[in-house]
Amino acid sequence: MNTRTSTDDPAATAGFAELFTPKLVTVLREGYGVSQFRSDLAAGLTVAIVALPLSMAIAIASGASPAQGLYAAIIGGFLVSALGGSRFQIGGPAGAFIVLVAATVQLHGMDGLILATILSGALLLAIGLLRLGTYIKFIPYPVTVGFTAGIAVIIFASQIKELLGLSLAGREPGPLVEKLPVIWAGLPTFDPPTVALALATIGVIVGVKRLRPHWPGMLIAVAGAAAAAAMLDLPVATIGTRFGGIPDSLPMPALPEFSIAKIQAVFPSAVAFALLGSIESLLSAVVADGMTGRRHRSNCELVAQGAANLASGIFGGICVTGTIARTATNVRAGAHGPIAGILHSAFLLLFILVAAPLASYIPLASLAGVLAVVAWNMVEKHAFLTLLKASRGDAAVLSATFLLTIFRDLTEAIVVGFALGSVLFIHRMSKTTAIAQHAPLVIEDRPDDRNGDRAPYDEASSTDPDVVVYRISGAFFFGAAASISSVLDRIDDTYRTLIIDFAAVPFLDSTAANTLESLARKAVRRGARVTLTGTSHGLRKELFVHGIKPPLVHYEPTVEKALKRARNGRAGVVVPALGQSQNS
């Protein structure tokens, strides 16, 4: 048995070069041959097929041109994969940026957007090089679920005009409260062919995903809509009628016109881009880690995101970040490493060079249908409902973040959500401290015969390579979840049983529960058994609400009993009733 503690942190002694070496270098050092290239080639093509309509749709919804979305995916995506700290991250324009980008374009124009993108790249570089990426992980889980759901609502609302083909009396407002009355007033102008194309696009995407999940549903739907619009000569808006098509080459690099006053004006937007970009990219990297069992380096990843945004802005593209859906597609398509992401950019470049004229026939309604599906998929519906039921505190943080994202702005939502989460943590700690208020600050030495029931030391347990015991001490909350997760992820993959002792944990929050669930699912995929010991009534209640129960994990009252069961190889499950204490 190997016993681990939360102080094990090899990263603390690692050098600068080790922490910022791109995963591309790591993969090449491992040995890279023809079979690995074939895997990356297939994955890169698959992701490019997904990214092609998405990149254009996100750019159009953001108030930019479809070409700017493709530039971001090509230039930014290449650098994210080449320089990043994740083996599987796919970079490009993301739906989460639509609201911020559209607001920046309205306030500062296209030059202002490009300048803000470049400045956000510089900020991300600084955040990564100063090793501040770790602190971004301290955002509570309800905050990330809330703002993601809020962004999804805003994205869908932004596409209603294109979905219905409405003719509005004036410019469509950005804020939701102002937008809805204008949309309502324009409903009588809806265009039946546009509605039919939008519904057909959504239907094809959903149908292909259900019947043929490995087929590129979005590309099939958009290509079919374009063919139908062209052959039937439908009077609908297309990329050609709205934007004149897309260029058949990359633009020359250039800096936008700027001044000190202009920099000061767009700096808040740049900060918002950097904040959201860092959160989105690290969330995406965590998703890839959970799917593959690998581990990313957050600060190296942020440096790559910074370089990608600098280059994207210089080439006229929009903001770049790690994209969860495309990264997950990359993993499922069998990618071996970052070369898959590099090839995805190469395939998109090939599309611009060879097939750019075909993009002119794509109806805007079909791209709006793509974004409607994206918005629906962005909402973590199960997590949202679970958090609403978990506790009043989590429900309050989730609701505040969600509503502020919709009716105020994303930055304010994150700040308020984080503040509420911190207050909730302090409140829970005060209740926990009150329960143990008579306990001494430092436990004094005691004779062995006064230490309670003590089992004889079994030296065999310390040499068992198949069992790992990890003991957590103190509150397991959003501030500690990232550190504990990083230690657990580094535990050797050869173990057969992982025992996590909660006897010294007064409480855990939803972020910690989500971290534990991801760890357990990853362990189960490797064929390992996860056993939790020492959990109190309150802890088990919280864990059960978040789905951390048999058969995903097993429960034992003490580490000793868990070790005995692991050695005996019994497969039975012991689940104490929620009203029964496990503390010994």
C-alpha positions as CSV (number, residue, x, y, z in Angstrom):
1,M,0.0,0.0,0.0
2,N,1.2,3.5,-0.8
3,T,0.0,6.4,1.4
4,R,-0.2,9.8,-0.3
5,T,-0.7,13.2,1.3
6,S,-1.7,16.5,-0.2
7,T,1.8,17.9,0.2
8,D,3.2,15.7,-2.6
9,D,3.8,18.2,-5.4
10,P,6.6,17.6,-7.9
11,A,5.6,20.7,-9.8
12,A,6.8,22.8,-6.9
13,T,10.4,21.8,-7.6
14,A,10.2,21.7,-11.4
15,G,12.2,24.2,-13.4
16,F,10.9,26.8,-15.8
17,A,11.8,24.9,-18.9
18,E,10.0,21.7,-17.7
19,L,6.8,23.6,-16.8
20,F,6.6,25.4,-20.2
21,T,7.8,22.7,-22.6
22,P,4.9,22.2,-25.1
23,K,3.2,18.9,-25.1
24,L,4.1,18.6,-28.8
25,V,7.8,18.3,-27.7
26,T,6.8,15.7,-25.1
27,V,4.9,13.6,-27.6
28,L,7.8,13.7,-30.1
29,R,10.2,12.7,-27.4
30,E,8.1,9.7,-26.6
31,G,8.5,8.5,-30.2
32,Y,6.3,9.4,-33.0
33,G,5.7,7.0,-36.0
34,V,3.5,6.4,-38.9
35,S,0.7,4.8,-36.9
36,Q,0.5,7.8,-34.6
37,F,0.4,10.1,-37.6
38,R,-2.5,8.2,-39.1
39,S,-4.4,8.5,-35.9
40,D,-3.7,12.3,-35.7
41,L,-4.6,12.7,-39.4
42,A,-8.0,11.1,-39.0
43,A,-8.7,13.1,-35.9
44,G,-7.5,16.3,-37.4
45,L,-9.8,15.9,-40.4
46,T,-12.8,15.0,-38.2
47,V,-12.3,18.1,-36.0
48,A,-11.8,20.3,-39.1
49,I,-15.2,19.1,-40.4
50,V,-16.8,20.1,-37.1
51,A,-14.9,23.4,-36.8
52,L,-15.6,24.6,-40.4
53,P,-19.3,25.6,-40.0
54,L,-18.8,26.4,-36.3
55,S,-16.0,28.9,-36.8
56,M,-18.0,30.8,-39.4
57,A,-21.3,30.7,-37.4
58,I,-19.6,32.0,-34.2
59,A,-17.9,34.8,-36.1
60,I,-21.1,35.9,-37.8
61,A,-23.0,35.8,-34.5
62,S,-20.3,37.9,-33.0
63,G,-20.6,40.7,-35.5
64,A,-17.5,39.7,-37.5
65,S,-17.2,38.1,-40.9
66,P,-17.1,34.4,-41.4
67,A,-13.5,34.7,-42.7
68,Q,-12.4,36.1,-39.4
69,G,-13.7,33.0,-37.6
70,L,-11.7,30.8,-40.0
71,Y,-8.6,32.9,-39.5
72,A,-8.9,32.5,-35.8
73,A,-9.3,28.7,-36.1
74,I,-6.4,28.4,-38.5
75,I,-3.8,30.7,-37.0
76,G,-4.9,30.4,-33.4
77,G,-5.7,26.7,-33.5
78,F,-2.2,26.0,-34.9
79,L,-0.4,27.8,-32.1
80,V,-2.6,26.4,-29.3
81,S,-1.7,22.9,-30.5
82,A,2.0,23.7,-31.2
83,L,2.8,25.5,-28.0
84,G,0.1,24.3,-25.5
85,G,0.3,22.4,-22.3
86,S,-2.5,19.9,-23.3
87,R,-2.0,17.0,-25.7
88,F,-5.6,17.2,-27.1
89,Q,-6.7,20.9,-26.9
90,I,-8.3,22.3,-30.0
91,G,-8.2,26.1,-30.2
92,G,-10.5,28.4,-32.1
93,P,-13.4,30.8,-31.8
94,A,-15.9,29.8,-29.1
95,G,-19.6,30.4,-28.5
96,A,-18.8,31.7,-25.1
97,F,-17.2,34.8,-26.6
98,I,-20.1,35.8,-28.8
99,V,-21.6,38.2,-26.3
100,L,-18.4,39.9,-25.4
101,V,-17.1,40.2,-29.0
102,A,-20.4,41.5,-30.3
103,A,-20.5,44.2,-27.5
104,T,-16.9,45.2,-28.3
105,V,-17.7,45.5,-32.0
106,Q,-20.7,47.7,-31.3
107,L,-18.7,50.0,-28.9
108,H,-15.3,50.2,-30.6
109,G,-15.6,48.9,-34.1
110,M,-13.7,46.2,-35.8
111,D,-10.3,47.8,-35.2
112,G,-11.2,48.0,-31.5
113,L,-12.0,44.3,-31.5
114,I,-8.7,43.4,-33.1
115,L,-6.8,45.6,-30.7
116,A,-8.6,44.0,-27.7
117,T,-7.8,40.5,-29.0
118,I,-4.1,41.4,-29.3
119,L,-4.1,42.9,-25.8
120,S,-5.9,39.9,-24.3
121,G,-3.1,37.7,-25.9
122,A,-0.5,39.8,-24.1
123,L,-2.5,39.5,-20.8
124,L,-2.8,35.7,-21.2
125,L,1.0,35.5,-21.8
126,A,1.7,37.4,-18.6
127,I,-0.8,35.3,-16.6
128,G,0.9,32.1,-17.8
129,L,4.5,33.2,-17.4
130,L,3.7,34.5,-13.9
131,R,2.2,31.1,-13.1
132,L,-1.1,32.6,-12.1
133,G,-3.1,29.9,-14.0
134,T,-3.5,27.8,-10.9
135,Y,-5.6,30.5,-9.3
136,I,-8.1,30.4,-12.1
137,K,-9.1,26.9,-11.0
138,F,-10.4,28.4,-7.8
139,I,-13.7,29.4,-9.4
140,P,-16.5,27.4,-7.8
141,Y,-18.3,24.8,-9.8
142,P,-21.8,26.5,-9.5
143,V,-20.2,29.6,-11.1
144,T,-19.0,27.7,-14.2
145,V,-22.3,25.9,-14.6
146,G,-24.2,29.2,-14.2
147,F,-22.3,31.3,-16.6
148,T,-22.2,28.6,-19.2
149,A,-25.9,28.2,-19.1
150,G,-26.4,32.0,-19.2
151,I,-24.1,32.3,-22.2
152,A,-26.2,29.6,-23.9
153,V,-29.4,31.5,-23.4
154,I,-27.8,34.7,-24.9
155,I,-26.4,32.8,-27.9
156,F,-29.8,31.3,-28.7
157,A,-31.5,34.7,-28.3
158,S,-28.9,36.3,-30.6
159,Q,-29.9,33.8,-33.4
160,I,-33.7,34.2,-33.3
161,K,-33.6,36.9,-36.0
162,E,-31.6,34.7,-38.4
163,L,-33.6,31.5,-37.4
164,L,-36.9,33.2,-38.4
165,G,-35.6,35.6,-41.1
166,L,-37.0,38.6,-39.4
167,S,-36.9,42.1,-40.8
168,L,-36.4,44.5,-37.9
169,A,-37.2,48.2,-38.0
170,G,-33.7,49.2,-36.7
171,R,-30.5,47.7,-35.4
172,E,-30.9,44.6,-33.2
173,P,-30.0,45.5,-29.6
174,G,-27.3,43.6,-27.8
175,P,-28.7,43.3,-24.2
176,L,-31.4,40.7,-23.8
177,V,-33.9,43.0,-22.1
178,E,-33.8,45.4,-25.0
179,K,-33.6,42.7,-27.7
180,L,-36.7,40.7,-26.8
181,P,-39.3,43.5,-27.4
182,V,-37.6,44.3,-30.8
183,I,-37.7,40.6,-31.8
184,W,-41.4,40.4,-30.6
185,A,-42.3,43.4,-32.7
186,G,-40.6,41.9,-35.8
187,L,-42.3,38.4,-35.5
188,P,-44.9,39.2,-38.2
189,T,-42.1,39.6,-40.7
190,F,-40.9,36.0,-40.4
191,D,-39.8,34.3,-43.6
192,P,-41.2,30.7,-44.2
193,P,-38.2,29.5,-46.4
194,T,-35.7,30.7,-43.8
195,V,-37.6,29.0,-41.0
196,A,-37.8,25.8,-43.0
197,L,-34.1,25.8,-43.6
198,A,-33.3,26.5,-40.0
199,L,-35.6,23.7,-38.7
200,A,-34.2,21.3,-41.3
201,T,-30.7,22.1,-40.2
202,I,-31.5,21.4,-36.6
203,G,-33.4,18.3,-37.5
204,V,-30.6,16.9,-39.5
205,I,-28.0,17.6,-36.8
206,V,-30.1,16.0,-34.1
207,G,-31.1,13.0,-36.3
208,V,-27.5,12.3,-37.4
209,K,-26.2,12.5,-33.9
210,R,-28.9,10.0,-32.8
211,L,-28.7,7.6,-35.7
212,R,-25.1,7.9,-36.9
213,P,-23.2,9.6,-34.0
214,H,-19.8,9.3,-35.8
215,W,-20.9,11.2,-38.9
216,P,-20.3,15.0,-39.1
217,G,-23.9,16.1,-38.6
218,M,-23.2,19.8,-38.6
219,L,-21.3,19.7,-41.9
220,I,-23.9,17.5,-43.5
221,A,-26.7,19.8,-42.4
222,V,-25.0,23.0,-43.6
223,A,-24.0,21.4,-46.9
224,G,-27.5,20.1,-47.5
225,A,-29.0,23.5,-46.7
226,A,-26.6,25.2,-49.1
227,A,-27.4,22.7,-51.8
228,A,-31.1,23.2,-51.3
229,A,-30.9,27.0,-51.3
230,A,-28.9,27.0,-54.5
231,M,-30.9,24.4,-56.4
232,L,-34.3,25.7,-55.4
233,D,-33.2,29.3,-55.7
234,L,-34.6,30.1,-52.3
235,P,-34.8,33.8,-51.5
236,V,-32.8,33.5,-48.2
237,A,-29.7,35.4,-46.9
238,T,-26.4,33.6,-47.5
239,I,-22.8,34.2,-46.8
240,G,-22.5,35.5,-50.4
241,T,-25.4,38.0,-50.2
242,R,-24.4,39.3,-46.7
243,F,-20.6,39.2,-46.8
244,G,-19.7,38.6,-50.5
245,G,-18.2,35.2,-49.7
246,I,-14.8,34.5,-48.1
247,P,-11.3,35.2,-49.3
248,D,-9.3,32.3,-50.9
249,S,-6.1,33.1,-49.0
250,L,-4.9,34.3,-45.6
251,P,-4.4,38.0,-45.2
252,M,-1.0,39.6,-44.6
253,P,-0.2,40.3,-40.9
254,A,-0.9,43.8,-39.8
255,L,-1.5,45.8,-36.6
256,P,-4.6,47.9,-36.3
257,E,-4.4,51.6,-35.8
258,F,-4.1,52.4,-32.1
259,S,-3.4,55.1,-29.6
260,I,-3.1,55.4,-25.8
261,A,-6.7,56.5,-25.7
262,K,-7.8,53.6,-27.8
263,I,-5.9,51.1,-25.7
264,Q,-7.5,52.6,-22.6
265,A,-10.9,52.3,-24.2
266,V,-10.7,48.7,-25.2
267,F,-8.7,47.5,-22.2
268,P,-11.8,46.4,-20.2
269,S,-12.8,44.2,-23.2
270,A,-9.3,42.8,-23.3
271,V,-9.4,41.9,-19.6
272,A,-12.8,40.2,-20.1
273,F,-11.4,38.3,-23.1
274,A,-8.4,37.1,-21.1
275,L,-10.5,36.1,-18.1
276,L,-13.1,34.2,-20.1
277,G,-10.4,32.7,-22.4
278,S,-8.4,31.4,-19.5
279,I,-11.4,29.9,-17.8
280,E,-12.7,28.3,-21.1
281,S,-9.3,26.9,-22.1
282,L,-8.5,25.4,-18.7
283,L,-12.0,23.9,-18.5
284,S,-11.6,22.3,-21.9
285,A,-8.2,20.9,-20.9
286,V,-9.7,19.4,-17.8
287,V,-12.4,17.8,-19.9
288,A,-9.7,16.2,-22.1
289,D,-7.8,15.1,-19.0
290,G,-10.9,13.4,-17.7
291,M,-11.5,11.6,-21.0
292,T,-7.9,10.4,-21.4
293,G,-6.3,10.1,-18.0
294,R,-3.5,12.5,-19.0
295,R,-2.7,15.8,-17.3
296,H,-2.3,19.3,-18.8
297,R,0.0,22.1,-17.6
298,S,-2.2,25.1,-17.0
299,N,0.4,27.8,-17.2
300,C,1.9,26.5,-20.4
301,E,-1.5,26.2,-21.9
302,L,-2.2,29.9,-21.0
303,V,1.0,31.0,-22.7
304,A,-0.1,29.2,-25.8
305,Q,-3.5,30.8,-25.6
306,G,-1.8,34.2,-25.3
307,A,0.4,33.6,-28.4
308,A,-2.6,32.3,-30.3
309,N,-4.7,35.5,-29.6
310,L,-1.7,37.8,-30.5
311,A,-1.3,36.0,-33.8
312,S,-5.0,35.8,-34.5
313,G,-5.4,39.5,-34.0
314,I,-2.4,40.3,-36.2
315,F,-4.0,38.3,-39.0
316,G,-7.4,39.9,-38.5
317,G,-9.0,37.0,-36.6
318,I,-11.2,37.1,-33.6
319,C,-10.6,35.7,-30.1
320,V,-9.2,32.2,-29.6
321,T,-9.7,29.8,-26.7
322,G,-9.8,26.1,-26.0
323,T,-13.1,24.7,-27.3
324,I,-14.6,21.9,-25.2
325,A,-16.8,20.3,-27.9
326,R,-14.0,20.3,-30.6
327,T,-11.5,19.0,-28.0
328,A,-13.8,16.2,-27.0
329,T,-14.3,15.4,-30.6
330,N,-10.6,15.2,-31.1
331,V,-10.2,12.7,-28.2
332,R,-13.1,10.6,-29.4
333,A,-11.7,10.6,-33.0
334,G,-8.5,8.8,-31.7
335,A,-6.0,11.7,-31.6
336,H,-2.6,10.8,-30.3
337,G,-1.3,14.3,-29.6
338,P,-1.0,17.9,-30.6
339,I,-0.3,17.1,-34.2
340,A,-4.0,16.3,-34.6
341,G,-4.8,20.0,-33.8
342,I,-2.1,21.2,-36.1
343,L,-3.6,19.1,-38.9
344,H,-7.1,20.4,-38.1
345,S,-5.7,23.9,-38.9
346,A,-4.1,22.7,-42.1
347,F,-7.4,21.2,-43.3
348,L,-9.2,24.5,-42.6
349,L,-6.5,26.4,-44.5
350,L,-6.9,23.9,-47.4
351,F,-10.7,24.7,-47.5
352,I,-9.9,28.5,-47.8
353,L,-7.4,27.8,-50.6
354,V,-9.5,25.4,-52.6
355,A,-13.2,25.6,-51.8
356,A,-13.8,29.2,-50.6
357,P,-16.3,30.0,-53.4
358,L,-18.6,27.2,-52.2
359,A,-19.0,29.0,-48.8
360,S,-21.0,31.8,-50.6
361,Y,-24.0,29.5,-50.9
362,I,-24.3,28.7,-47.2
363,P,-27.6,30.1,-45.8
364,L,-27.2,32.2,-42.6
365,A,-30.3,30.4,-41.3
366,S,-28.4,27.0,-41.4
367,L,-25.5,28.6,-39.4
368,A,-28.0,29.9,-36.9
369,G,-29.4,26.4,-36.6
370,V,-25.9,25.1,-35.8
371,L,-25.6,27.7,-33.0
372,A,-29.0,26.9,-31.7
373,V,-27.8,23.3,-31.2
374,V,-24.6,24.5,-29.7
375,A,-26.5,26.6,-27.2
376,W,-28.6,23.6,-26.2
377,N,-25.6,21.4,-25.8
378,M,-23.7,24.1,-23.7
379,V,-26.2,23.9,-20.9
380,E,-25.2,21.2,-18.4
381,K,-28.8,20.4,-17.6
382,H,-28.1,17.5,-15.2
383,A,-25.5,19.6,-13.3
384,F,-27.8,22.6,-13.2
385,L,-30.7,20.6,-11.7
386,T,-28.4,18.8,-9.3
387,L,-26.9,22.1,-7.9
388,L,-30.4,23.6,-7.5
389,K,-31.3,20.6,-5.3
390,A,-27.9,20.2,-3.6
391,S,-28.2,23.1,-1.1
392,R,-29.6,26.6,-0.8
393,G,-26.1,28.0,-0.9
394,D,-25.2,26.3,-4.2
395,A,-28.6,27.2,-5.7
396,A,-28.0,30.8,-4.7
397,V,-24.6,31.0,-6.3
398,L,-25.8,29.2,-9.4
399,S,-28.9,31.4,-9.8
400,A,-27.0,34.7,-9.2
401,T,-24.4,33.8,-11.8
402,F,-26.9,32.6,-14.3
403,L,-29.1,35.7,-14.0
404,L,-26.3,38.2,-13.9
405,T,-24.8,36.6,-17.1
406,I,-28.1,37.1,-18.9
407,F,-29.1,40.5,-17.6
408,R,-25.8,42.2,-16.7
409,D,-22.5,41.0,-18.1
410,L,-20.2,38.0,-17.8
411,T,-17.4,39.6,-15.8
412,E,-19.8,40.8,-13.1
413,A,-21.4,37.4,-13.0
414,I,-18.1,35.7,-12.4
415,V,-17.0,38.2,-9.7
416,V,-20.3,38.1,-7.8
417,G,-20.5,34.3,-8.1
418,F,-17.0,33.9,-6.8
419,A,-17.7,36.3,-3.9
420,L,-20.9,34.4,-3.0
421,G,-19.1,31.1,-3.1
422,S,-16.4,32.5,-0.8
423,V,-19.1,33.8,1.6
424,L,-20.8,30.4,1.5
425,F,-17.5,28.7,2.3
426,I,-16.9,31.0,5.3
427,H,-20.4,30.3,6.6
428,R,-20.0,26.6,6.3
429,M,-16.6,26.8,8.0
430,S,-18.1,28.8,10.9
431,K,-20.7,26.1,11.4
432,T,-18.1,23.4,11.3
433,T,-15.9,25.3,13.7
434,A,-18.8,25.8,16.1
435,I,-19.3,22.1,16.3
436,A,-15.7,21.5,17.4
437,Q,-15.2,24.7,19.4
438,H,-13.8,22.8,22.4
439,A,-11.1,21.0,20.5
440,P,-7.6,22.3,21.1
441,L,-5.8,24.2,18.4
442,V,-2.9,21.8,18.5
443,I,-3.5,18.2,19.5
444,E,-1.1,17.2,22.4
445,D,0.9,14.0,22.5
446,R,-1.0,11.1,24.1
447,P,0.1,7.7,25.3
448,D,-0.5,4.8,22.9
449,D,-3.1,3.2,25.2
450,R,-5.2,6.4,25.0
451,N,-5.4,6.6,21.2
452,G,-8.5,4.5,20.9
453,D,-8.7,1.3,19.1
454,R,-5.4,0.7,17.3
455,A,-4.9,-2.2,14.9
456,P,-1.5,-3.8,15.0
457,Y,0.9,-2.5,12.3
458,D,0.8,-4.7,9.1
459,E,4.0,-4.2,7.2
460,A,2.6,-6.1,4.2
461,S,0.2,-3.3,3.6
462,S,3.0,-0.8,2.9
463,T,4.5,-2.9,0.2
464,D,1.2,-3.7,-1.7
465,P,1.6,-2.0,-5.1
466,D,-2.1,-2.5,-6.0
467,V,-3.5,-0.3,-3.2
468,V,-3.2,3.4,-2.7
469,V,-4.5,5.2,0.3
470,Y,-5.0,9.0,0.2
471,R,-6.0,10.9,3.3
472,I,-7.6,14.4,3.0
473,S,-7.4,16.8,5.9
474,G,-9.4,19.9,6.2
475,A,-12.2,21.4,4.2
476,F,-12.5,20.0,0.7
477,F,-13.8,23.0,-1.2
478,F,-13.3,24.9,-4.5
479,G,-10.1,26.5,-3.3
480,A,-8.5,23.1,-2.6
481,A,-10.2,21.0,-5.2
482,A,-7.6,21.7,-8.0
483,S,-4.6,20.9,-5.7
484,I,-6.1,17.6,-4.5
485,S,-7.2,16.7,-8.0
486,S,-3.6,17.3,-9.3
487,V,-2.2,15.0,-6.7
488,L,-4.7,12.3,-7.2
489,D,-4.2,12.4,-11.0
490,R,-0.5,11.8,-10.5
491,I,-1.1,8.5,-8.6
492,D,0.4,5.6,-10.5
493,D,-2.1,4.0,-13.0
494,T,-1.1,0.5,-12.0
495,Y,-3.1,0.5,-8.7
496,R,-6.2,-1.7,-8.5
497,T,-7.8,0.0,-5.4
498,L,-7.8,3.7,-4.5
499,I,-8.9,4.4,-0.9
500,I,-9.7,8.0,0.0
501,D,-10.1,8.7,3.7
502,F,-12.5,11.5,4.7
503,A,-12.2,11.1,8.4
504,A,-10.5,14.5,8.8
505,V,-12.8,16.4,6.3
506,P,-15.4,18.5,8.0
507,F,-17.3,19.3,4.8
508,L,-17.0,19.4,1.0
509,D,-18.8,21.6,-1.5
510,S,-20.2,21.0,-5.0
511,T,-16.8,21.8,-6.7
512,A,-15.1,19.1,-4.6
513,A,-17.9,16.6,-5.3
514,N,-17.6,17.3,-9.0
515,T,-13.8,16.8,-8.8
516,L,-14.3,13.5,-6.9
517,E,-16.9,12.2,-9.4
518,S,-14.5,12.9,-12.4
519,L,-11.7,11.1,-10.5
520,A,-13.9,8.1,-9.8
521,R,-15.1,7.8,-13.4
522,K,-11.6,8.0,-14.6
523,A,-10.5,5.3,-12.2
524,V,-13.4,3.0,-13.1
525,R,-12.5,3.3,-16.8
526,R,-9.0,2.0,-15.9
527,G,-10.6,-0.9,-14.0
528,A,-9.8,0.4,-10.5
529,R,-12.0,0.3,-7.5
530,V,-12.5,3.5,-5.5
531,T,-13.5,3.3,-1.8
532,L,-14.3,6.2,0.4
533,T,-13.8,5.8,4.2
534,G,-14.6,7.9,7.2
535,T,-17.4,9.8,5.6
536,S,-19.9,11.5,8.0
537,H,-23.6,11.7,7.5
538,G,-23.3,15.2,6.0
539,L,-20.6,14.2,3.6
540,R,-22.4,11.2,2.4
541,K,-25.6,13.2,1.8
542,E,-23.6,15.7,-0.3
543,L,-21.8,12.9,-2.2
544,F,-25.0,11.0,-2.9
545,V,-26.7,14.1,-4.3
546,H,-23.9,14.4,-6.9
547,G,-24.1,10.8,-7.9
548,I,-21.0,9.6,-6.0
549,K,-22.5,6.3,-4.8
550,P,-22.4,2.6,-5.7
551,P,-21.5,1.2,-8.1
552,L,-19.3,4.2,-9.0
553,V,-17.6,4.2,-5.6
554,H,-17.8,2.0,-2.5
555,Y,-18.0,2.9,1.1
556,E,-16.3,1.5,4.2
557,P,-16.3,2.9,7.8
558,T,-12.5,2.8,8.2
559,V,-9.3,2.5,6.1
560,E,-8.5,-0.7,7.9
561,K,-11.7,-2.4,6.8
562,A,-11.2,-1.1,3.3
563,L,-7.7,-2.6,3.2
564,K,-9.0,-5.9,4.5
565,R,-11.7,-6.0,1.8
566,A,-9.2,-5.1,-0.9
567,R,-6.8,-7.9,0.2
568,N,-9.6,-10.4,0.5
569,G,-10.8,-9.4,-3.0
570,R,-14.4,-9.4,-2.0
571,A,-16.7,-7.6,-4.4
572,G,-19.5,-6.9,-2.0
573,V,-20.5,-3.3,-1.4
574,V,-21.0,-1.9,2.1
575,V,-23.1,1.3,2.1
576,P,-23.9,2.7,5.6
577,A,-27.3,4.3,6.0
578,L,-27.2,8.0,5.8
579,G,-28.2,8.3,9.4
580,Q,-25.3,6.1,10.6
581,S,-22.0,7.6,11.5
582,Q,-18.8,6.2,10.0
583,N,-16.3,8.0,12.2
584,S,-14.4,5.7,14.4
